[in-house]
Amino acid sequence: ATTDPAFRVYMQTKLPNPHYIPEIQAQTTVVNFTVTEKGLEDQLLSTVVGKERPDLLAEQSDLVKQQNEFTIKLKELEDNLLYLLATAEGDILSNEELIISLEVTKATVKDINAKVIVAKETEKKVANAFEAYRPIANRGSLLYFLMNQLNVVDHMYQYSLAAFS
């Protein structure tokens, strides 16, 4: 019997931590969609800050983009420098292109390092501003988990996570 490689079976369970025999565990991927209090709190924090201070959310997003750009630029500089060193012929000290590239790389790295220091300070300020809204997110998370337990009282009390975001 042959099987189609595109064949997929999706199973779902209400068990919080399902246990399968090793043969099944080796052939499956378990995706846990369980919502935790801390995870919901972090999501609500982002939502609250987005509503109350969209400038902070934008600044945080810009910082992440900037850090990624710095990482990419440093990798490009490193790759270029290694390429020039690997393809250099003869005495590397007399290779003018290599010396110029080294100077440009050194200046760019110095500039990026200075910007990283400023970005880290800005990141701390943004994180502190975010923390001012944490009590609100904490209460929202707590409310969700309390209301989620109301179904024990009566099955009519069913709430979705979408109501809290």
KEKE-3310 file (N, C-alpha, C; in steps of 0.2 Angstrom, whole numbers, plus 5000, padded with zeros to 4 digits):
npx = (5004:5003:5006:4999:5010:5004:4994:4985:4980:4970:4968:4959:4958:4951:4958:4970:4984:4988:4992:5001:5005:5022:5024:5015:5017:5030:5026:5018:5013:5011:5001:4999:4986:4983:4977:4986:4987:4997:5001:4990:4989:5000:4996:4985:4990:4998:4987:4980:4990:4991:4978:4978:4990:4996:5007:5018:5017:5020:5033:5040:5039:5046:5059:5062:5062:5073:5083:5084:5088:5101:5107:5107:5114:5127:5130:5131:5142:5152:5152:5156:5168:5175:5175:5182:5195:5197:5198:5209:5224:5241:5250:5241:5241:5245:5234:5223:5209:5204:5209:5202:5189:5190:5191:5179:5170:5174:5170:5157:5152:5156:5147:5134:5135:5135:5122:5115:5116:5109:5097:5094:5093:5081:5073:5072:5065:5053:5048:5046:5036:5026:5024:5017:5004:5002:4994:4981:4980:4983:4971:4962:4965:4964:4950:4945:4949:4942:4928:4928:4927:4914:4906:4906:4896:4885:4880:4877:4885:4896:4911:4920:4937:4939:4931:4938:4948)
npy = (4994:5011:5028:5044:5058:5071:5069:5073:5072:5080:5082:5085:5090:5092:5090:5096:5093:5082:5065:5054:5038:5033:5030:5037:5049:5052:5054:5064:5082:5092:5105:5117:5127:5133:5146:5156:5165:5174:5175:5180:5192:5199:5200:5208:5219:5225:5228:5237:5247:5250:5256:5267:5274:5275:5280:5275:5261:5262:5267:5257:5247:5253:5253:5239:5236:5244:5238:5226:5230:5235:5223:5216:5225:5225:5211:5211:5220:5212:5200:5206:5211:5199:5193:5202:5200:5186:5186:5194:5198:5195:5206:5211:5223:5232:5233:5244:5245:5236:5242:5254:5249:5243:5254:5261:5251:5251:5264:5263:5253:5258:5269:5262:5255:5266:5271:5259:5260:5271:5267:5256:5263:5271:5260:5255:5266:5265:5253:5255:5264:5256:5247:5255:5253:5240:5235:5237:5228:5216:5215:5213:5201:5193:5195:5188:5175:5172:5174:5164:5153:5153:5144:5133:5135:5137:5131:5140:5151:5155:5161:5169:5171:5181:5191:5198:5205)
npz = (5000:4995:5000:4998:4997:5000:5008:5022:5040:5051:5068:5083:5100:5116:5127:5138:5138:5128:5127:5117:5109:5106:5093:5085:5090:5084:5071:5070:5072:5085:5089:5100:5105:5117:5128:5138:5154:5155:5142:5135:5142:5137:5124:5125:5131:5120:5112:5120:5121:5108:5105:5115:5114:5100:5094:5102:5099:5085:5086:5093:5083:5073:5079:5079:5066:5062:5070:5063:5050:5053:5057:5045:5037:5043:5041:5027:5025:5032:5023:5011:5014:5018:5005:4998:5004:5002:4988:4985:4977:4978:4989:5002:5008:4999:4991:4986:4984:4994:5006:5006:5007:5019:5027:5025:5030:5043:5047:5045:5053:5066:5066:5065:5077:5086:5084:5088:5102:5105:5100:5110:5121:5118:5117:5130:5135:5128:5132:5146:5145:5140:5151:5159:5156:5159:5170:5166:5155:5162:5171:5161:5156:5167:5169:5158:5160:5172:5168:5159:5166:5171:5164:5171:5181:5173:5157:5148:5149:5139:5133:5120:5115:5106:5111:5120:5114)
capx = (5000:5007:5002:5000:5013:5000:4989:4985:4974:4970:4964:4958:4956:4950:4963:4975:4990:4987:4998:5000:5010:5028:5024:5011:5021:5035:5024:5013:5015:5006:5001:4995:4983:4980:4979:4988:4985:5003:5001:4984:4990:5004:4992:4980:4995:4999:4981:4979:4994:4989:4973:4979:4996:4998:5014:5022:5017:5024:5040:5042:5039:5052:5065:5063:5064:5080:5088:5085:5092:5107:5110:5108:5120:5133:5131:5133:5149:5156:5152:5160:5175:5178:5175:5188:5201:5198:5200:5214:5230:5247:5251:5235:5242:5245:5227:5220:5202:5203:5210:5197:5184:5191:5190:5172:5167:5175:5166:5150:5151:5156:5140:5129:5136:5132:5114:5112:5116:5103:5091:5093:5090:5074:5069:5070:5059:5046:5046:5044:5029:5022:5023:5012:4997:5001:4989:4975:4981:4982:4964:4958:4967:4960:4943:4944:4949:4936:4922:4928:4925:4907:4903:4905:4890:4879:4883:4875:4890:4902:4914:4926:4943:4938:4927:4943:4954)
capy = (5000:5017:5034:5051:5063:5076:5067:5075:5071:5085:5080:5091:5087:5097:5088:5102:5090:5075:5060:5049:5033:5035:5029:5042:5056:5053:5055:5070:5088:5094:5112:5119:5133:5135:5153:5157:5171:5179:5176:5185:5199:5202:5202:5214:5225:5227:5231:5243:5253:5252:5261:5273:5277:5272:5282:5270:5255:5263:5268:5250:5243:5256:5250:5232:5237:5247:5233:5221:5233:5235:5216:5215:5229:5222:5205:5213:5222:5206:5196:5210:5211:5192:5192:5205:5197:5180:5187:5198:5195:5198:5209:5214:5230:5237:5233:5250:5244:5233:5247:5258:5245:5242:5261:5262:5246:5253:5269:5261:5249:5263:5273:5258:5254:5272:5270:5254:5262:5276:5263:5253:5268:5272:5254:5255:5271:5263:5247:5258:5267:5250:5244:5259:5250:5233:5233:5236:5221:5211:5215:5211:5194:5190:5195:5183:5168:5172:5173:5158:5148:5153:5139:5128:5137:5136:5130:5146:5156:5153:5167:5168:5175:5187:5197:5202:5208)
capz = (5000:4995:5002:4994:5002:5001:5013:5029:5044:5057:5074:5088:5106:5121:5132:5139:5137:5125:5127:5112:5109:5103:5085:5083:5092:5080:5064:5070:5075:5090:5089:5106:5105:5123:5129:5145:5157:5153:5134:5134:5145:5133:5118:5127:5132:5114:5110:5124:5119:5101:5106:5119:5112:5094:5093:5105:5095:5079:5088:5094:5077:5069:5082:5077:5059:5062:5072:5058:5045:5056:5057:5038:5034:5046:5037:5020:5026:5033:5017:5006:5017:5017:4998:4995:5007:4998:4981:4985:4975:4980:4995:5004:5011:4993:4988:4987:4985:5000:5011:5006:5009:5026:5031:5024:5034:5050:5049:5045:5060:5071:5065:5067:5085:5090:5083:5092:5108:5105:5100:5116:5126:5116:5118:5137:5137:5126:5137:5152:5144:5139:5157:5163:5154:5160:5175:5162:5152:5167:5173:5155:5156:5173:5168:5153:5163:5177:5164:5155:5171:5172:5161:5177:5184:5168:5151:5144:5150:5135:5130:5115:5116:5102:5115:5124:5110)
cpx = (5004:5002:5004:5004:5009:4995:4990:4979:4975:4965:4964:4956:4955:4954:4969:4982:4990:4993:4996:5006:5016:5028:5020:5014:5026:5033:5019:5017:5010:5006:4996:4993:4980:4982:4981:4987:4991:5002:4995:4985:4995:5001:4988:4985:4996:4993:4979:4983:4993:4983:4974:4985:4999:5005:5019:5023:5021:5031:5043:5043:5045:5058:5067:5065:5071:5085:5089:5089:5099:5111:5111:5114:5126:5135:5134:5140:5154:5157:5157:5167:5179:5179:5182:5195:5202:5200:5206:5220:5236:5247:5244:5235:5243:5239:5223:5212:5200:5204:5205:5190:5184:5189:5182:5168:5168:5171:5159:5148:5151:5149:5135:5129:5133:5124:5111:5112:5110:5097:5089:5090:5083:5070:5067:5065:5053:5044:5043:5037:5024:5020:5018:5005:4997:4996:4982:4975:4980:4975:4960:4959:4963:4953:4941:4944:4944:4930:4922:4927:4918:4903:4902:4898:4884:4882:4882:4881:4897:4905:4920:4931:4942:4935:4932:4949:4951)
cpy = (5006:5023:5040:5055:5069:5075:5069:5074:5076:5082:5085:5087:5093:5095:5094:5099:5083:5071:5055:5044:5035:5035:5035:5049:5057:5055:5061:5076:5090:5101:5114:5126:5136:5142:5153:5164:5176:5180:5181:5192:5202:5204:5208:5220:5229:5231:5237:5249:5255:5257:5267:5277:5274:5274:5277:5264:5256:5264:5261:5246:5246:5253:5243:5232:5239:5242:5228:5224:5234:5228:5215:5219:5226:5215:5206:5215:5217:5202:5200:5210:5204:5191:5195:5202:5190:5180:5191:5195:5198:5201:5213:5221:5235:5237:5239:5249:5241:5237:5252:5255:5244:5248:5262:5257:5248:5259:5268:5257:5254:5267:5268:5256:5260:5272:5265:5256:5267:5272:5259:5257:5270:5266:5253:5260:5268:5257:5250:5261:5262:5248:5249:5256:5243:5231:5233:5229:5215:5210:5212:5203:5190:5190:5189:5176:5167:5170:5166:5152:5148:5148:5133:5129:5135:5136:5136:5151:5154:5159:5165:5173:5182:5193:5201:5205:5214)
cpz = (5000:4997:4998:4999:5003:5006:5020:5033:5050:5062:5079:5094:5111:5127:5132:5137:5134:5125:5121:5112:5105:5095:5082:5084:5087:5073:5064:5073:5079:5090:5095:5106:5111:5125:5137:5147:5155:5146:5132:5137:5140:5126:5120:5128:5125:5111:5113:5122:5112:5101:5109:5116:5105:5092:5096:5101:5089:5081:5089:5088:5073:5072:5080:5070:5058:5064:5067:5052:5047:5055:5049:5035:5037:5042:5030:5020:5027:5027:5012:5008:5016:5010:4996:4998:5003:4991:4980:4982:4977:4987:4997:5006:5005:4989:4990:4988:4992:5006:5012:5009:5017:5030:5031:5029:5041:5052:5049:5051:5066:5071:5067:5075:5089:5089:5087:5099:5110:5105:5106:5121:5125:5118:5125:5139:5134:5130:5143:5151:5143:5146:5161:5161:5155:5165:5171:5158:5156:5170:5167:5155:5161:5172:5163:5156:5169:5173:5161:5160:5173:5169:5166:5180:5179:5161:5146:5144:5146:5132:5125:5117:5112:5106:5119:5120:5106)
residu = (ALA:THR:THR:ASP:PRO:ALA:PHE:ARG:VAL:TYR:MET:GLN:THR:LYS:LEU:PRO:ASN:PRO:HIS:TYR:ILE:PRO:GLU:ILE:GLN:ALA:GLN:THR:THR:VAL:VAL:ASN:PHE:THR:VAL:THR:GLU:LYS:GLY:LEU:GLU:ASP:GLN:LEU:LEU:SER:THR:VAL:VAL:GLY:LYS:GLU:ARG:PRO:ASP:LEU:LEU:ALA:GLU:GLN:SER:ASP:LEU:VAL:LYS:GLN:GLN:ASN:GLU:PHE:THR:ILE:LYS:LEU:LYS:GLU:LEU:GLU:ASP:ASN:LEU:LEU:TYR:LEU:LEU:ALA:THR:ALA:GLU:GLY:ASP:ILE:LEU:SER:ASN:GLU:GLU:LEU:ILE:ILE:SER:LEU:GLU:VAL:THR:LYS:ALA:THR:VAL:LYS:ASP:ILE:ASN:ALA:LYS:VAL:ILE:VAL:ALA:LYS:GLU:THR:GLU:LYS:LYS:VAL:ALA:ASN:ALA:PHE:GLU:ALA:TYR:ARG:PRO:ILE:ALA:ASN:ARG:GLY:SER:LEU:LEU:TYR:PHE:LEU:MET:ASN:GLN:LEU:ASN:VAL:VAL:ASP:HIS:MET:TYR:GLN:TYR:SER:LEU:ALA:ALA:PHE:SER)
# end
